[in-house]
């Protein structure tokens, strides 16, 4: 997976993009992309979101 927040990730396609943790759509729009990270069992966990609205609508399973 290519990191869509990276300046090098300008060529992110829907196939390479992470899926939104709320709606499941591919996250390809860098200007509205949001991410949440946390440590669980000693490992970094990340959820990506299309935009602020999807982040706000996320039902955090923690």
Rosetta constraint file for C-alpha pairs under 8 A:
AtomPair CA 1 CA 16 HARMONIC 5.15 0.50
AtomPair CA 1 CA 17 HARMONIC 6.29 0.50
AtomPair CA 1 CA 18 HARMONIC 6.96 0.50
AtomPair CA 2 CA 9 HARMONIC 6.24 0.50
AtomPair CA 2 CA 12 HARMONIC 6.53 0.50
AtomPair CA 2 CA 16 HARMONIC 5.98 0.50
AtomPair CA 2 CA 17 HARMONIC 6.42 0.50
AtomPair CA 3 CA 9 HARMONIC 6.05 0.50
AtomPair CA 3 CA 17 HARMONIC 7.52 0.50
AtomPair CA 4 CA 9 HARMONIC 5.30 0.50
AtomPair CA 4 CA 10 HARMONIC 7.41 0.50
AtomPair CA 4 CA 12 HARMONIC 6.44 0.50
AtomPair CA 4 CA 17 HARMONIC 6.76 0.50
AtomPair CA 4 CA 18 HARMONIC 7.98 0.50
AtomPair CA 4 CA 27 HARMONIC 7.50 0.50
AtomPair CA 4 CA 28 HARMONIC 6.49 0.50
AtomPair CA 4 CA 29 HARMONIC 7.87 0.50
AtomPair CA 4 CA 30 HARMONIC 6.17 0.50
AtomPair CA 5 CA 9 HARMONIC 6.89 0.50
AtomPair CA 5 CA 30 HARMONIC 6.02 0.50
AtomPair CA 5 CA 33 HARMONIC 7.49 0.50
AtomPair CA 6 CA 10 HARMONIC 7.61 0.50
AtomPair CA 12 CA 16 HARMONIC 6.02 0.50
AtomPair CA 12 CA 17 HARMONIC 6.11 0.50
AtomPair CA 12 CA 28 HARMONIC 6.39 0.50
AtomPair CA 13 CA 17 HARMONIC 6.04 0.50
AtomPair CA 13 CA 28 HARMONIC 6.86 0.50
AtomPair CA 14 CA 26 HARMONIC 5.55 0.50
AtomPair CA 14 CA 27 HARMONIC 7.44 0.50
AtomPair CA 14 CA 28 HARMONIC 6.56 0.50
AtomPair CA 15 CA 26 HARMONIC 7.77 0.50
AtomPair CA 17 CA 26 HARMONIC 5.55 0.50
AtomPair CA 17 CA 27 HARMONIC 5.64 0.50
AtomPair CA 17 CA 28 HARMONIC 6.02 0.50
AtomPair CA 18 CA 26 HARMONIC 5.71 0.50
AtomPair CA 18 CA 27 HARMONIC 5.69 0.50
AtomPair CA 18 CA 48 HARMONIC 6.68 0.50
AtomPair CA 19 CA 24 HARMONIC 5.12 0.50
AtomPair CA 19 CA 25 HARMONIC 5.40 0.50
AtomPair CA 19 CA 26 HARMONIC 4.43 0.50
AtomPair CA 19 CA 27 HARMONIC 5.76 0.50
AtomPair CA 19 CA 48 HARMONIC 6.67 0.50
AtomPair CA 19 CA 49 HARMONIC 7.46 0.50
AtomPair CA 20 CA 24 HARMONIC 4.53 0.50
AtomPair CA 20 CA 25 HARMONIC 5.37 0.50
AtomPair CA 20 CA 26 HARMONIC 6.07 0.50
AtomPair CA 20 CA 27 HARMONIC 5.98 0.50
AtomPair CA 20 CA 47 HARMONIC 7.24 0.50
AtomPair CA 20 CA 48 HARMONIC 5.21 0.50
AtomPair CA 20 CA 49 HARMONIC 4.38 0.50
AtomPair CA 20 CA 50 HARMONIC 5.77 0.50
AtomPair CA 20 CA 54 HARMONIC 7.72 0.50
AtomPair CA 21 CA 47 HARMONIC 5.59 0.50
AtomPair CA 21 CA 48 HARMONIC 5.73 0.50
AtomPair CA 21 CA 49 HARMONIC 5.70 0.50
AtomPair CA 21 CA 54 HARMONIC 7.85 0.50
AtomPair CA 21 CA 55 HARMONIC 7.88 0.50
AtomPair CA 21 CA 58 HARMONIC 6.86 0.50
AtomPair CA 22 CA 49 HARMONIC 6.75 0.50
AtomPair CA 22 CA 54 HARMONIC 5.61 0.50
AtomPair CA 22 CA 55 HARMONIC 6.96 0.50
AtomPair CA 22 CA 57 HARMONIC 6.64 0.50
AtomPair CA 22 CA 58 HARMONIC 5.09 0.50
AtomPair CA 22 CA 59 HARMONIC 7.60 0.50
AtomPair CA 23 CA 54 HARMONIC 6.90 0.50
AtomPair CA 25 CA 50 HARMONIC 7.51 0.50
AtomPair CA 26 CA 50 HARMONIC 7.67 0.50
AtomPair CA 27 CA 33 HARMONIC 6.78 0.50
AtomPair CA 27 CA 48 HARMONIC 7.23 0.50
AtomPair CA 27 CA 49 HARMONIC 6.62 0.50
AtomPair CA 27 CA 50 HARMONIC 5.27 0.50
AtomPair CA 28 CA 33 HARMONIC 7.75 0.50
AtomPair CA 28 CA 50 HARMONIC 7.79 0.50
AtomPair CA 29 CA 33 HARMONIC 6.15 0.50
AtomPair CA 29 CA 50 HARMONIC 7.20 0.50
AtomPair CA 32 CA 50 HARMONIC 6.30 0.50
AtomPair CA 32 CA 51 HARMONIC 4.75 0.50
AtomPair CA 32 CA 52 HARMONIC 7.19 0.50
AtomPair CA 33 CA 48 HARMONIC 7.24 0.50
AtomPair CA 33 CA 49 HARMONIC 5.88 0.50
AtomPair CA 33 CA 50 HARMONIC 5.10 0.50
AtomPair CA 33 CA 51 HARMONIC 5.19 0.50
AtomPair CA 33 CA 52 HARMONIC 7.83 0.50
AtomPair CA 34 CA 48 HARMONIC 5.91 0.50
AtomPair CA 34 CA 49 HARMONIC 5.05 0.50
AtomPair CA 34 CA 50 HARMONIC 6.51 0.50
AtomPair CA 34 CA 51 HARMONIC 5.77 0.50
AtomPair CA 34 CA 52 HARMONIC 6.68 0.50
AtomPair CA 34 CA 55 HARMONIC 7.06 0.50
AtomPair CA 35 CA 46 HARMONIC 6.81 0.50
AtomPair CA 35 CA 47 HARMONIC 5.59 0.50
AtomPair CA 35 CA 48 HARMONIC 4.39 0.50
AtomPair CA 35 CA 49 HARMONIC 5.93 0.50
AtomPair CA 36 CA 46 HARMONIC 5.61 0.50
AtomPair CA 36 CA 47 HARMONIC 5.30 0.50
AtomPair CA 36 CA 48 HARMONIC 6.59 0.50
AtomPair CA 37 CA 44 HARMONIC 6.78 0.50
AtomPair CA 37 CA 45 HARMONIC 5.49 0.50
AtomPair CA 37 CA 46 HARMONIC 4.37 0.50
AtomPair CA 37 CA 47 HARMONIC 6.54 0.50
AtomPair CA 38 CA 44 HARMONIC 5.76 0.50
AtomPair CA 38 CA 45 HARMONIC 5.34 0.50
AtomPair CA 38 CA 46 HARMONIC 6.66 0.50
AtomPair CA 39 CA 43 HARMONIC 5.38 0.50
AtomPair CA 39 CA 44 HARMONIC 4.61 0.50
AtomPair CA 39 CA 45 HARMONIC 5.94 0.50
AtomPair CA 40 CA 44 HARMONIC 6.40 0.50
AtomPair CA 40 CA 45 HARMONIC 6.62 0.50
AtomPair CA 49 CA 54 HARMONIC 5.87 0.50
AtomPair CA 49 CA 55 HARMONIC 5.71 0.50
AtomPair CA 50 CA 54 HARMONIC 6.13 0.50
AtomPair CA 50 CA 55 HARMONIC 7.65 0.50
AtomPair CA 51 CA 55 HARMONIC 6.39 0.50
AtomPair CA 52 CA 56 HARMONIC 6.06 0.50
AtomPair CA 53 CA 57 HARMONIC 6.16 0.50
AtomPair CA 54 CA 58 HARMONIC 6.18 0.50
